């Protein structure tokens, strides 16, 4: 008789950083990507130790996962346009 295959459980760990720069995980935000396109998405992860500056990863409905600097994120699309003019 053959041995049963062992099934190992993978445990999901909670992210260490839940809030950064006034944004929280799960917030719906507008952001400008590296290619200068504007997307709407939900924050899924923070990356505080990037050499260019603190970043966040968002998931969008149209473009999948995108990562950008916190300075390129806003809660309103109109606020994001003001950021680009500065």
C-alpha positions in Angstrom: 0.0 0.0 0.0 1.3 3.5 -0.9 2.1 6.1 1.6 -0.1 9.2 1.9 1.4 12.4 0.8 2.0 14.8 3.7 0.2 18.1 3.4 1.9 21.0 5.1 -0.1 24.0 6.1 1.3 27.4 5.2 0.6 30.1 7.7 -0.2 33.6 6.5 1.7 36.2 8.6 0.2 39.6 9.3 2.2 42.4 7.6 4.5 44.3 10.0 3.6 47.8 8.7 -0.1 48.6 8.6 0.1 52.4 8.3 2.7 54.7 6.7 2.7 58.3 5.7 -0.9 58.9 6.5 -2.1 55.9 4.4 -3.4 52.6 5.8 -3.6 49.2 4.2 -6.9 48.7 2.4 -7.3 52.4 1.6 -8.7 53.3 -1.8 -6.3 55.7 -3.4 -5.3 57.4 -6.7 -1.7 57.2 -7.7 0.7 58.1 -10.5 2.8 55.3 -11.9 6.4 55.5 -13.2 5.1 55.7 -16.7 3.1 58.8 -15.7 -0.3 57.2 -15.9 -2.9 57.7 -13.2 -4.5 54.6 -11.7 -7.0 53.9 -8.9 -6.3 51.1 -6.5 -6.2 49.6 -3.0 -3.1 49.6 -0.9 -1.9 46.1 -0.2 1.7 46.5 1.1 4.1 49.2 2.3 7.9 49.2 1.5 9.6 51.7 3.8 13.2 50.8 3.2 13.5 51.5 -0.6 16.5 53.8 -1.5 14.3 56.1 -3.6 11.9 56.7 -0.7 9.0 54.9 1.1 6.7 53.1 -1.4 3.4 51.3 -1.4 2.1 48.5 -3.5 -1.5 48.8 -4.8 -3.7 46.4 -6.7 -5.8 47.9 -9.5 -8.7 46.5 -11.5 -7.2 47.3 -14.9 -3.4 47.0 -14.4 -2.8 44.5 -11.6 -0.2 45.2 -9.0 1.7 48.5 -9.2 4.3 50.0 -6.8 5.0 53.7 -6.5 6.4 56.3 -4.1 4.2 57.6 -1.3 4.7 61.1 -2.6 2.8 60.0 -5.8 -0.3 58.8 -3.9 -3.5 60.8 -2.9 -7.0 60.0 -1.7 -8.6 62.2 -4.4 -7.8 62.4 -8.1 -7.9 66.2 -8.0 -5.3 66.2 -5.2 -3.0 64.0 -7.3 -3.2 66.5 -10.2 -2.1 69.3 -7.7 0.9 67.2 -6.6 2.1 66.9 -10.2 2.0 70.7 -10.7 4.3 71.3 -7.7 
